Amino acid sequence: MADGKIKTSEIEFIKKLAKRMDISNTELLALFENPQPSRPVYSEVERITHFYKLILMMKIDNETHETEIVALKNFGLKMGIRPIVADQILKKLEQSEEKMVPAEELLKIFKIYYN
């Protein structure tokens, strides 16, 4: 959406995330119409999970725009995640045939830059 357009694939991904979080379609529509500030993500696992979901959301339309990468890195910085971590995860996604990064790989990336 940072590219100024919302594609069907992005909407479907948002709906799947909402369903996992027990957010009804009515609540989801209300959030689109009246966005609310997000709550801080505290635990390391929550931050990693949330950040990875943001990356998947960005990649869902198979297009990556520079504005999306900048927005992603800015969100990451607000969560205490270094931009190089985003670069490493994006690189792994590009190398993956499934376009997914296994949890073990994510943890390795985070451990390299945070230990």
C-alpha positions, 0 to 999 in steps of 0.5 A: 500500500506504500505504493499508493495502491491496494491490490486484491492480494494485499486485501486478502492477506490483511483479511487472513491476518485479521482472522488469525487475530479474531478481528471481524470483517466489520472491525477490519473495515472500521480500522480502514476507515478510521486507523488507530495507532498501534500499540508498542510491541514489547517481546523480542518474539512479538517484534520479530513476528510483527516485522516479518508479517510487515515484510510479507504484506509488502511482498504479497503483490510481488512488487517491491517499491522503494517507498515500501522498503523505506516505510518498512525500515522506518517501522523496523527502527521504531521497533528497535530493528536495524535496517540491515536486518530488513535487508537480510530478510528481504535477501533470503525471501528473494532466494527462497523458492517458496518466498518464505523464510523459515523461523529458524532462519529468521532467528539466525538473522536476528541473533547475528545482529543482536548478540 
